[in-house]
Structure formats: C-alpha cells, structure tokens
Amino acid sequence: MKKESNSERTSFQKAAKDLVAQMTLEEMIGQMRHDAPAIPRLDVPAYNWWNECLHGVARNGTATVFPQSIALAATFDVERMKQVASAIAAEARSKFNENRSCGSTVIYQGLTMCAPNINIFRDPRWGRGQETYGEDPFLTGEMATAYVNGLQGDGPYWKAGATLKHFAVHSGPETERHGFDADVNDEDLYGTYLRAFRHCIEKASPMAVMTAYSAVRGEPCVASPRLLRDILLDEFGFKGFVESDAGGVNDLHQGHHLTPDVIESAALAVNSGCHLNIGDSFTHLSAAVERGLVDPQTIVIAVEKLFEARFRLGLFSTDCEYDLIPTEIVECPEHIRLNRKMAHESIVLLKNDGILPLDPSRTLAVIGPTADDRSVLLANYCGTPTRQTTLLEGILDAAVARVRYARGCDISRQTVKYDEEHPMREAVSAARDADIVILCMGLNPSLEGEGNDRVGIELPYPQQQLFDEMRAIGKPIVFVNVSGSCVALGEQDSVCAAVVQCFYPGAEGGHALADILFGLESPSGRLPVTFYASTDDLPPFRDYTMKNRTYRYFQGRPVYPFGYGLSYVRFEYGAPLRTPGHLTVTVQNTGDRTADEIVQLYATDGGPQLIAFRRIRLEPDEVKNVDFEIDEQAGILYVGGGPPLFRSKA
C-alpha cells in the first residue's frame, strides 16, 4: 500500500481551495453534477465523472475484459488483483489521453471509475452479486484494497480514481431498490455490511464512495447523516468525496417519499454529506440556497473535495507520468496473458473422480447452452474484446481427438416454435457418439444482473431436462457450471464424474477452461460464496439479518462450502506453530506437478471466520513455511484448504 505523505495531500488540497475560491456560487453548483461544464474564464475544462471499470474498461470500445468480479474473488490472489486493476487503469488512461487530444471527453471516457462493488453477496438470488467479491467481509476487503491500490497507482498522481459502492447494506431486491428499507441490527451492520468498506478505506484511501439507492433503518443512504457523517467520515476517517448512484437523489421524493420535491431532495442530500450527483438533481441547489435550505459554505466544501480529486488525477498538470500512456496498451500481449492467468485461477474444481485431466485420446461431446455463449464470458459492465474464446472454442482448439457439439436446449426458454430447431435430439446423438460428455450449463447475464434477481437457485427447467437425458445415456459427465452465483448442484455432485465451477471468466475464458480440463494448468480457484443445496435452505430474500446466511451463520450443510476447491495434487499440512503475534504452518505438494494452494486461516470464535489467506505455488515435493501475523487475542485458529467445518471434504 502506498503511504501518502501529508505534503502531497496538502498541496492538492491547497490547489483545489485556491481554484474554487475564484468560482461563483453558480459555477460551483455546476461542478457538482456528473457532467460538469467548463468554466472558460478559469481554464477549467468540462469533465464527465461517470465511468465504469468493474472488470475492465466498460462501455468505451475495445478493452481487455477480465473475469467478472466474483471470478476475480475466486482467485484469492491479492497480488494479481492489483496487477489487473493497474492494467485496467492504464487502458482507461490511454483512452482518456486519446479522447482529450480530440478536444473533449464525454461519459465513459473519464478517469473517475464507479468500481469496485464491495457489497456483501448475502443471498445468491441477488442478480448483482456477480459484481461483488462474494459473501465474506474479509475476502471482500482484501480484494477491494488490492483493486483500489492497483487502480490508483503508487505515484504522486492517481492513475485512475476508485469509487467504493454501494454504501451501504445493499443486495436486493433489485425491483425495490429505489424505495427499499433494509432493517439491520448493529451486529450485522458492523460485523458484515460495513466491514469491507472500513477495511478498504483504512488500507487504500479510495477516491470516492457511492451511496446505495435503498435506505437503512428509515434513512435513505444518499441522505443518511448516520451513514455519511457519523460512520463514513467520523468513524472510518474517509477523506474523499461521496457521490450518489445514478438518479439516486430523486429517489428521496420519488421512491422513499421523504421530501416533497427535487429542491428539498437536493438540499437534504448535500447537507447530509453527498458531494456529487450522478444525475441532474443538484442543478436545483441554487433554489435550495435561495430558500435557505443549504448554506453556501456546504457547497464550497463539496466542490473543494471534487477538485482535489481532479488535481490528484493530474488533470491540471503538465508533469503527470500517465499522460504518456499510449493506446497500444489496450489489449496488449501482457494484459492478455494476465487475463488468461486470472481466468485459470478463477476456475474452481468441485469434484473429480479421476477423469480430469482429460485423456487426450478420448472423444468428446460438448453439450449445453453455455458452451458457445459469448455473454457468459463478458458478464455485465463490460468492454468489447477484439477477440474472445467461448468454452466450446477453447476445447476445440485444445482437443486432439474428435469433438462433437450440440446446444441441447435454450438457457431458460421451455417452448420451441414449430419453425425452430429441436436441439435435444442432436445432443443425445452427440453424447452417444462420444467417450466423455462435457456438459456446459448454468446461467448467463440475461438471467441474473442489474434489475434482475432470481426466484430460486435451481437449474432452469430446460437444462434440468437436458441433464436428465444426458444422465440416462450413461456416459461419464464432466459438468461445467457457468454462473455468477450459486446454483444448486447436489444432483450433479452425486451423478457426474467431475464438477467444475466457471464463474463468468472473461475474454480468455475458453482457453483457460481448456487449459484446466486438459491438464496444462492445475485448478486452484476457491469458492467466494456458499453453494447451497436448495432454495429452501435460504431465508426470505427481503430479510437482511445474517441469521442462516453465508458460511459464517448457515446452520445447514451446503453442497460446496465457501473457500472450497480441489486441485490435481494433494497438499499436506504440518501442525501449525503459534508464537506471539504469529502462526506458521508448513505446506507440502505431494503430487507430481506444480500447483497453487490457497492457505486459509480461520478464527472459530462464534463459528468459522476467515481472517487471513495466502496463495502459494509449490513444485512437486516442495515444502513451504507460511507465516501469518495474527492478533494475540484471537480465538483458536484453524489453518488449511477450507473452512474448519468442512475440512474432511476438502
């Protein structure tokens, strides 16, 4: 983590303060909306604050599309996460440089990014859970810290600016988000929903925090004095600026019905600590000042924060090193290699009876609706890769023996019109004609995403029908589940020879999966979420208490637990040695190939709780000592390849 000097921060603050002091009130108010206009007399260019880079530069042409956030979390790889974010920032900066040279920039061309999303994935039915780093606050905080540090860089200027979202307590239902009120107690609020925000703010100094649409205990997040003043600023010591989600200020009168009109909504938001409006509500702040609802000094403070960020991005400087980043950095060979490596690390092997790695001489049938679906590579909030390799294409490129392909069924639509193909019969024929069936099923972004929650976690009915047909044929099945969330896989775990979880894996996903299946890489991903057995295991979706949710509180037995994942080798752990402030454990690769292990450290006070993890790479027979710094007051600790409750299965 870069330690920012007081002199650096003071110089940016002073420059912002001096510039804002020359602005009129109307000019300042204009700077508080996402499409801030130019102020020609002060040589302030127009700037659009709204840009996206959840897992690559989004909505701005070609870009390296890395695995979706939930897949990045499955890597448990903090070091490479920082490299990914740095690569994304470089591509964003190169596009900004190019567009600025044309005279102006517009939406999705700036350097202030609405990422990462660090909400807790409390319920697998939430459509936007794929955008998060999973269900565990510590893993989320660590991955977010790496992402923010990589995105903002280590120099005196920020490479790009990071925005933590959505503050706070936000994870569905999507259809109610503009008026929903999350009722949470302090234990869940601080112990789960706020922990990753605090962790990242203390370790990475993010540029901004974006508020959620919803309310917490009756206070809409965009205008919550408790969340924004008492907790974010006073308790967490946040130094950046706060922005609304798109149109979120209007929710105060349209969704939450807290204010009578947009003028009072704008006043309430800015008085509560919101500094930037993604939308147009803050254009009414002039009227709010005239009514005496807002002190002009509140406007000054907000705009100073915004311009401090612009100065820290080097937007008013001539010596910013990032101004020289060329467009050739976009999808450069180094970024593509990094993309493929992260995709490798994100794939989780859940079951293997020895069929994997595949024997190259065996003939294959690749069947299922996600096999040749490009949308499962890219997920949501994505850019456009010049090249992308579907799961089918990756297998075809890597296979030596014959491969047959059949879609088998639609991803979710049950009816087939008279003039459309009937894919089931082709799938049956292909399966009968092959030695091994690779069955690619699951979800795609049309079934889960922003504005779109799931009703249950079971496979869509057409896929269940196809699975039953494949099962009846009797050929060995390698089941590849593709999704951004948990799917109930109990039957697949019982029936199939192997089960692989492939979270939306990015443009290199097909190559990465093939590398795993054919043994060029050993699988090393771990689940960042619990895979429950049934929707019946879940509490009501609208209930925000953590009781019986996630591995920390779930009372049942999942199909696959958080932190779980297999390898092509076995790792042997020595007895952990605890000394003051440390815990050390030896890990040996007892297999015949090089492989990565995720060493996980759990405190078991009140149930398992991840408190540290380390990704290590071991050659055959190699032994490494892994040392963790720990709190001397921590309860008994368990160290191994997964949570203690499921150590016998891992």
C-alpha positions in Angstrom: 0.0 0.0 0.0 1.3 3.4 -0.9 1.7 5.7 2.1 0.6 9.1 1.1 2.6 12.0 2.5 0.9 14.9 4.3 2.7 17.3 2.0 1.3 15.6 -1.1 -2.3 15.8 0.1 -1.9 19.3 1.4 -0.6 20.5 -2.0 -3.6 19.0 -3.8 -6.0 20.4 -1.2 -4.4 23.9 -1.5 -4.6 23.9 -5.3 -8.3 22.9 -5.1 -9.1 25.5 -2.5 -7.4 28.3 -4.4 -9.2 27.4 -7.6 -12.6 27.0 -6.0 -12.2 30.4 -4.3 -12.4 32.1 -7.7 -15.7 30.5 -8.7 -19.1 32.0 -8.3 -21.8 30.0 -6.5 -23.5 29.1 -9.8 -20.2 27.9 -11.2 -19.6 25.7 -8.1 -23.0 24.2 -8.3 -22.5 23.3 -11.9 -19.4 21.3 -10.9 -21.5 19.1 -8.5 -23.2 17.1 -11.3 -21.6 14.3 -13.1 -21.4 16.2 -16.4 -19.6 19.2 -15.0 -19.5 22.1 -17.6 -16.4 24.1 -18.5 -15.5 27.3 -16.8 -13.6 29.0 -19.6 -12.5 32.1 -17.6 -10.7 29.8 -15.1 -9.4 27.4 -17.8 -11.4 24.6 -16.2 -12.4 22.1 -19.0 -15.7 20.2 -18.9 -15.4 16.9 -17.2 -17.8 13.9 -17.0 -17.3 12.0 -13.8 -19.2 8.9 -14.8 -17.1 5.9 -16.0 -17.2 2.2 -15.3 -14.5 -0.5 -14.9 -15.9 -3.3 -12.9 -13.6 -5.9 -14.5 -12.1 -3.9 -17.4 -12.8 -0.5 -19.0 -16.5 -0.6 -19.9 -18.7 1.0 -22.5 -15.8 2.7 -24.2 -14.9 0.4 -27.1 -12.3 -2.3 -27.1 -10.7 -3.3 -23.8 -9.2 -6.2 -22.0 -12.2 -7.9 -20.5 -11.0 -9.7 -17.4 -13.1 -12.2 -15.4 -16.1 -10.8 -13.7 -15.6 -9.6 -10.1 -17.0 -12.8 -8.5 -14.5 -14.7 -10.6 -11.6 -12.4 -9.5 -12.6 -13.1 -5.9 -12.4 -16.9 -6.6 -8.7 -16.5 -7.3 -7.9 -15.4 -3.7 -4.9 -13.7 -5.4 -4.3 -10.2 -3.9 -1.1 -9.6 -5.9 -2.5 -10.3 -9.3 -5.7 -8.5 -8.4 -3.6 -5.4 -8.0 -2.0 -6.1 -11.4 -5.4 -6.4 -13.0 -6.5 -3.1 -11.6 -3.3 -1.4 -12.7 -3.8 -2.8 -16.3 -7.4 -1.5 -16.3 -6.3 1.9 -15.1 -3.6 2.0 -17.9 -6.2 1.2 -20.5 -8.6 3.8 -19.1 -5.8 6.4 -19.0 -4.8 5.7 -22.6 -8.4 6.1 -23.8 -8.7 9.4 -21.8 -5.5 10.7 -23.3 -6.7 9.9 -26.8 -10.1 11.5 -26.3 -8.7 14.5 -24.6 -6.4 15.1 -27.5 -9.6 15.4 -29.7 -10.7 18.4 -27.7 -13.1 16.9 -25.1 -14.2 13.9 -23.3 -17.8 12.6 -22.5 -19.4 9.9 -20.4 -17.4 6.7 -20.0 -14.2 8.5 -21.1 -13.0 9.9 -17.8 -10.7 8.7 -15.1 -13.2 8.5 -12.2 -14.4 5.0 -12.1 -17.5 3.6 -10.5 -15.7 0.5 -9.1 -15.3 -1.7 -7.2 -18.6 -3.0 -5.9 -17.9 -4.3 -2.4 -21.4 -5.1 -1.2 -21.7 -8.4 0.6 -23.3 -11.2 -1.5 -25.7 -12.2 1.3 -28.2 -14.1 -0.9 -27.5 -16.0 -4.1 -30.7 -14.8 -5.7 -29.4 -11.2 -5.9 -28.8 -10.5 -9.6 -25.9 -8.1 -9.0 -24.0 -10.5 -6.7 -21.7 -11.3 -9.7 -20.3 -7.8 -9.4 -19.1 -8.3 -5.9 -16.2 -10.2 -4.3 -18.5 -12.7 -2.6 -20.0 -13.3 0.8 -17.1 -12.8 3.2 -16.2 -9.3 4.5 -12.5 -10.1 5.0 -12.0 -11.5 1.5 -14.0 -8.6 0.0 -12.0 -6.1 1.9 -8.6 -7.6 0.9 -9.6 -7.9 -2.8 -11.0 -4.4 -2.8 -7.9 -3.0 -1.2 -5.8 -4.6 -3.9 -8.1 -3.3 -6.6 -8.1 0.3 -5.4 -4.4 0.4 -4.8 -3.8 -1.0 -8.3 -6.3 1.3 -10.0 -5.0 4.5 -8.3 -1.3 3.6 -8.5 1.8 4.3 -6.5 2.8 7.7 -7.9 2.2 11.2 -6.7 -0.8 11.3 -9.1 -3.6 8.8 -9.3 -3.6 6.6 -12.4 -7.4 6.5 -12.1 -9.8 7.1 -9.3 -11.7 4.3 -7.5 -15.2 4.5 -6.1 -16.4 2.0 -3.5 -20.1 1.1 -4.0 -22.8 0.9 -2.8 -22.7 2.4 0.7 -24.3 0.6 2.4 -26.3 -2.6 3.1 -27.3 -3.2 -0.5 -28.0 -6.5 -2.0 -31.5 -6.6 -3.5 -34.3 -6.9 -4.2 -33.5 -5.1 -7.4 -37.0 -4.3 -8.3 -37.5 -2.4 -5.0 -34.1 -0.8 -4.7 -35.4 2.8 -5.2 -37.5 2.6 -2.1 -36.4 -0.4 -0.1 -35.6 0.0 3.6 -33.1 -2.5 5.0 -33.7 -3.3 8.6 -30.4 -4.4 10.2 -29.1 -4.6 13.8 -25.7 -3.1 14.7 -24.1 -6.5 14.9 -24.9 -7.3 11.3 -24.3 -3.7 10.2 -20.8 -3.5 11.6 -19.9 -7.2 11.5 -20.9 -7.9 7.9 -22.2 -5.0 5.8 -19.7 -2.2 6.7 -16.5 -4.2 7.4 -15.2 -4.3 3.8 -15.8 -0.5 3.4 -13.8 0.2 6.6 -11.1 -2.2 5.7 -10.6 -0.7 2.2 -10.8 2.9 3.4 -8.1 2.3 6.1 -5.8 0.4 3.7 -6.2 2.0 0.3 -7.6 5.6 0.6 -10.1 5.3 -2.3 -11.1 8.5 -4.2 -14.9 8.2 -3.5 -17.7 6.3 -2.1 -21.1 5.9 -3.9 -24.3 5.7 -1.9 -26.9 3.0 -2.4 -30.4 3.7 -3.6 -32.0 2.0 -0.7 -32.5 3.1 2.9 -31.1 1.7 6.2 -33.3 1.9 9.2 -35.5 4.5 7.6 -32.7 6.8 6.4 -32.1 6.7 2.6 -28.4 6.1 2.1 -27.9 9.1 -0.2 -29.1 11.4 2.7 -28.2 9.5 5.8 -26.4 11.6 8.5 -25.6 8.4 10.4 -24.1 6.6 7.4 -22.3 9.5 5.8 -21.3 11.7 8.7 -21.2 9.6 11.8 -19.9 6.4 10.3 -18.1 7.1 7.0 -16.4 10.4 7.9 -16.1 10.3 11.7 -15.7 6.6 12.5 -14.0 5.4 9.3 -12.0 8.6 8.7 -12.9 8.7 5.0 -11.1 11.7 3.2 -12.6 11.5 -0.3 -15.9 12.6 -1.7 -19.3 11.0 -1.7 -21.4 10.6 -4.8 -25.0 9.4 -5.5 -25.9 6.5 -7.6 -27.4 7.4 -10.9 -30.7 9.3 -10.2 -30.4 8.4 -6.5 -31.1 11.9 -5.2 -34.5 11.9 -7.0 -35.4 8.7 -5.0 -35.7 10.9 -1.9 -39.0 12.3 -3.2 -40.0 9.7 -5.9 -39.1 6.4 -4.1 -38.7 7.0 -0.4 -41.2 9.8 -0.3 -39.1 11.6 2.3 -39.2 15.1 0.7 -41.9 16.9 -1.3 -39.8 17.9 -4.4 -36.4 17.8 -6.0 -35.3 21.0 -4.4 -35.6 19.7 -0.9 -34.2 16.3 -2.1 -31.0 18.1 -3.4 -30.7 20.1 -0.2 -31.2 17.0 2.1 -28.6 15.0 0.2 -25.9 17.7 0.1 -26.5 18.7 3.8 -26.1 15.0 4.8 -22.7 14.7 3.1 -23.3 13.9 -0.6 -20.9 15.9 -2.8 -21.5 14.8 -6.4 -24.8 13.9 -8.1 -24.8 11.3 -10.8 -27.9 12.8 -12.4 -29.3 16.3 -12.6 -30.9 16.9 -9.2 -28.1 19.1 -7.9 -29.0 21.7 -10.7 -31.7 22.7 -8.2 -29.2 23.6 -5.5 -29.4 27.3 -6.4 -33.1 27.3 -5.5 -32.3 25.4 -2.3 -29.7 28.1 -1.3 -32.3 30.8 -2.1 -34.8 29.1 0.2 -32.2 29.0 2.9 -32.1 25.2 2.9 -28.4 25.0 2.1 -25.5 27.1 3.5 -23.3 28.2 0.6 -20.2 27.0 2.6 -21.6 23.5 2.3 -21.3 23.9 -1.5 -17.8 25.2 -1.2 -16.6 22.2 0.9 -18.1 19.8 -1.6 -16.6 21.4 -4.7 -13.2 21.6 -3.0 -13.3 17.9 -2.5 -14.2 17.3 -6.1 -11.4 19.5 -7.4 -8.9 17.9 -5.0 -9.6 14.7 -6.9 -9.2 16.3 -10.3 -5.8 17.7 -9.2 -4.8 14.3 -7.8 -5.5 12.8 -11.2 -3.1 15.3 -12.8 -5.9 17.0 -14.8 -4.4 20.4 -14.3 -0.7 19.4 -14.5 1.8 19.1 -17.2 4.1 16.6 -15.4 1.7 13.7 -15.0 3.5 10.5 -15.9 0.3 8.8 -17.0 -0.3 11.4 -19.8 2.2 9.4 -21.9 0.3 6.1 -21.8 -0.4 5.2 -25.5 -3.4 3.5 -27.0 -1.2 0.5 -27.8 -1.6 -0.6 -24.1 -5.2 -1.6 -24.8 -5.3 -5.4 -25.1 -1.6 -5.6 -25.3 0.1 -9.1 -25.0 0.9 -8.5 -21.4 -2.7 -7.8 -20.5 -4.0 -10.7 -22.4 -1.5 -13.1 -20.7 -2.6 -11.6 -17.3 -6.3 -12.1 -18.3 -5.7 -15.8 -19.1 -3.8 -16.3 -15.9 -6.6 -14.8 -13.8 -9.2 -16.9 -15.7 -7.1 -20.0 -14.8 -7.0 -19.1 -11.1 -10.7 -18.3 -11.0 -11.9 -21.8 -12.1 -12.9 -24.0 -9.2 -12.8 -27.8 -9.3 -15.6 -29.0 -7.1 -15.5 -32.8 -7.8 -13.1 -35.1 -9.6 -13.2 -38.9 -9.6 -10.0 -39.0 -11.6 -11.5 -38.2 -15.0 -9.6 -34.9 -15.0 -7.3 -34.0 -16.5 -8.9 -35.4 -19.7 -7.2 -38.2 -21.6 -6.5 -36.5 -25.0 -7.3 -39.7 -26.9 -10.9 -39.8 -25.6 -13.6 -38.4 -28.0 -15.7 -35.7 -26.5 -19.2 -34.3 -26.8 -19.5 -30.7 -25.7 -23.2 -30.1 -24.9 -25.2 -27.3 -23.3 -26.4 -23.8 -23.7 -23.5 -22.0 -22.1 -20.8 -23.8 -24.2 -20.9 -21.4 -27.1 -22.5 -18.4 -25.4 -20.3 -15.3 -25.6 -22.3 -13.4 -23.0 -21.1 -15.8 -20.2 -17.5 -14.6 -21.0 -18.3 -10.9 -20.6 -20.9 -10.7 -17.9 -22.2 -7.2 -17.2 -20.4 -3.8 -17.0 -18.0 -4.9 -19.7 -16.0 -3.6 -22.6 -15.6 -5.1 -26.1 -12.7 -7.5 -26.6 -11.2 -7.8 -30.0 -11.1 -11.5 -29.6 -13.0 -13.8 -27.2 -12.9 -17.5 -26.9 -16.1 -19.4 -25.8 -15.8 -22.5 -23.8 -16.5 -24.6 -26.9 -13.9 -22.8 -28.9 -11.3 -23.3 -26.2 -12.0 -27.0 -26.1 -11.9 -27.3 -29.9 -8.6 -25.5 -30.0 -7.0 -27.8 -27.4 -8.5 -31.2 -28.2 -6.6 -33.8 -30.1 -9.4 -36.3 -30.6 -12.8 -35.7 -32.3 -15.2 -33.3 -30.6 -18.9 -33.0 -31.4 -21.0 -30.1 -30.2 -24.8 -29.7 -29.6 -26.5 -26.8 -27.8 -29.1 -29.3 -26.4 -31.6 -26.7 -25.1 -32.2 -23.0 -24.6 -30.7 -21.4 -21.5 -34.2 -21.0 -19.9 -36.9 -20.9 -22.6 -39.0 -24.1 -22.4 -41.1 -23.9 -25.6 -39.8 -24.4 -29.1 -41.7 -23.0 -32.0 -42.6 -25.2 -35.0 -40.1 -23.5 -37.3 -37.2 -23.6 -34.9 -34.6 -26.3 -34.3 -35.1 -29.1 -31.8 -31.7 -29.3 -30.2 -32.3 -32.1 -27.7 -32.1 -34.9 -30.2 -28.8 -33.7 -31.6 -27.4 -33.6 -28.0 -28.5 -37.2 -27.4 -26.8 -38.3 -30.6 -23.6 -36.5 -29.8 -23.4 -37.9 -26.3 -24.0 -41.5 -27.6 -21.2 -41.0 -30.1 -18.6 -39.8 -27.6 -16.4 -41.3 -24.8 -17.0 -38.3 -22.4 -19.7 -35.7 -22.2 -18.6 -32.1 -21.2 -21.9 -30.6 -20.2 -21.9 -26.8 -20.0 -24.9 -25.4 -18.2 -25.8 -22.7 -15.7 -26.8 -19.1 -16.1 -26.0 -16.1 -18.3 -26.3 -12.3 -17.7 -29.9 -12.4 -19.1 -30.9 -14.5 -16.0 -29.0 -12.5 -13.3 -27.9 -8.9 -13.3 -28.7 -5.4 -12.5 -32.5 -5.1 -12.2 -32.9 -8.9 -12.4 -32.9 -11.2 -9.4 -33.5 -14.9 -9.5 -36.5 -16.6 -7.9 -34.6 -19.7 -7.0 -31.1 -21.3 -7.3 -32.0 -24.4 -9.2 -31.0 -25.0 -12.8 -33.6 -23.6 -15.3 -36.1 -26.3 -16.2 -35.0 -26.9 -19.9 -31.4 -27.5 -18.6 -32.7 -30.0 -16.0 -34.5 -31.9 -18.8 -31.3 -32.0 -20.8 -29.3 -33.1 -17.8 -31.8 -36.0 -17.2 -31.4 -37.1 -20.9 -27.6 -37.0 -20.6 -27.6 -38.9 -17.4 -29.8 -41.6 -18.9 -27.2 -42.3 -21.6 -24.7 -43.4 -19.1 -21.5 -41.8 -20.4 -19.1 -40.1 -17.9 -20.1 -36.4 -17.5 -17.8 -33.5 -16.8 -20.3 -30.9 -15.6 -19.2 -27.3 -16.1 -21.4 -24.9 -14.3 -21.2 -21.3 -15.6 -22.7 -18.6 -13.4 -22.1 -15.5 -11.4 -23.7 -17.0 -8.3 -24.6 -20.2 -6.5 -26.5 -22.9 -8.5 -27.9 -25.9 -6.6 -25.6 -28.7 -7.8 -26.4 -31.6 -5.4 -27.6 -33.9 -8.2 -24.6 -33.1 -10.3 -22.3 -33.8 -7.4 -23.9 -37.2 -7.0 -24.0 -38.2 -10.6 -21.2 -36.6 -12.5 -17.6 -37.7 -12.8 -16.4 -34.2 -12.3 -17.9 -30.8 -11.5 -16.3 -27.5 -12.4 -17.4 -24.0 -11.5 -16.6 -21.5 -14.1 -17.6 -18.0 -13.0 -18.0 -15.6 -15.9 -14.4 -15.9 -16.9 -13.6 -13.0 -19.3 -12.5 -13.0 -22.9 -9.9 -15.7 -22.3 -12.3 -18.0 -20.6 -12.5 -20.7 -23.2 -8.7 -21.0 -23.4 -8.5 -21.0 -19.6 -11.1 -23.7 -19.1 -9.5 -25.9 -21.8 -6.1 -25.5 -20.1 -7.7 -26.8 -16.8 -9.6 -29.6 -18.4 -6.6 -30.9 -20.4 -4.2 -30.5 -17.5 -2.0 -27.7 -18.8 -2.9 -25.9 -15.5 -3.9 -27.3 -12.2 -7.2 -25.8 -10.9 -6.6 -23.5 -7.9 -9.8 -21.4 -7.5 -11.8 -21.4 -4.3 -15.5 -20.6 -3.9 -16.1 -17.0 -2.7 -19.7 -17.9 -1.9 -21.5 -20.9 -0.4 -23.2 -23.3 -2.8 -26.4 -24.3 -1.1 -28.4 -27.4 -1.8 -31.8 -25.8 -2.4 -33.7 -22.6 -2.4 -35.5 -24.0 0.6 -32.2 -23.5 2.6 -32.4 -19.8 2.2 -34.2 -17.3 4.5 -36.7 -14.8 2.9 -34.9 -12.7 0.3 -36.0 -9.4 1.8 -34.8 -10.3 5.3 -31.4 -8.5 5.9 -30.5 -10.3 9.1 -27.5 -12.5 8.6 -29.0 -15.5 10.5 -28.6 -18.7 8.5 -26.8 -16.8 5.7 -23.3 -17.4 4.3 -20.8 -19.8 5.7 -20.5 -17.8 8.9 -24.0 -18.3 10.0 -25.6 -21.1 7.9 -26.9 -23.9 10.0 -27.4 -26.5 7.3 -24.9 -28.4 5.1 -24.2 -27.0 1.7 -23.2 -28.9 -1.4 -19.9 -27.0 -1.5 -18.8 -24.5 1.2 -17.2 -21.1 0.9 -13.4 -21.5 0.4 -13.7 -24.9 -1.1 -11.9 -26.1 -4.2 -9.8 -29.1 -5.4 -6.5 -29.4 -7.2 -4.8 -32.1 -9.3 -2.4 -32.6 -6.5 -2.7 -33.2 -2.7 -1.2 -30.8 -0.2 -0.1 -32.0 3.2 -0.2 -29.6 6.1 2.0 -29.8 9.2 0.9 -28.9 12.7 0.6 -25.1 13.0 3.0 -23.4 15.3 1.7 -20.4 17.2 4.1 -17.9 18.7 3.3 -14.4 20.0 1.7 -12.5 17.1 2.3 -15.2 14.5 1.0 -18.6 13.3 3.2 -20.7 11.0 2.3 -23.8 9.1 4.2 -26.0 6.6 2.6 -27.0 3.4 3.9 -29.7 1.0 2.9 -30.5 -2.5 2.8 -34.3 -2.5 1.8 -34.5 -6.2 3.8 -34.8 -9.5 3.0 -31.4 -10.9 3.4 -27.7 -10.0 0.3 -26.3 -8.4 -1.1 -23.4 -6.4 -2.7 -23.8 -3.0 -4.8 -21.3 -1.1 -3.8 -21.5 2.5 -6.8 -20.2 4.6 -6.7 -19.2 8.2 -10.0 -19.1 10.2 -10.9 -18.0 13.7 -13.6 -20.1 15.2 -14.9 -17.8 17.8 -18.7 -18.0 17.3 -18.3 -20.0 14.1 -15.7 -20.1 11.3 -14.5 -16.7 10.2 -11.7 -16.1 7.6 -9.0 -13.8 9.0 -6.1 -14.4 6.6 -5.2 -16.3 3.4 -2.2 -16.8 1.2 -1.8 -18.1 -2.4 1.4 -20.1 -2.7 2.9 -22.0 -5.6 4.7 -25.3 -5.0 6.8 -27.5 -7.2 6.4 -31.3 -6.8 7.5 -32.4 -3.3 8.3 -28.7 -2.4 7.6 -27.6 1.2 7.0 -24.0 2.2 6.5 -22.3 5.5 3.6 -19.9 5.5 3.6 -17.3 8.2 0.6 -15.3 9.3 0.6 -12.3 11.6 -2.3 -12.7 14.0 -3.9 -10.9 16.9 -2.7 -12.5 20.1 -6.2 -12.3 21.5 -7.7 -14.3 18.6 -9.6 -17.4 19.5 -8.4 -20.9 18.4 -7.4 -20.8 14.8 -7.7 -23.4 12.0 -5.4 -23.3 9.0 -5.9 -25.4 5.9 -7.5 -25.5 2.5 -11.0 -24.5 3.5 -13.3 -23.7 6.5 -12.9 -26.0 9.5 -16.5 -27.3 9.4 -15.7 -28.9 6.0 -12.1 -29.9 6.5 -12.9 -33.6 5.8 -14.3 -32.9 2.3 -11.5 -30.5 1.2 
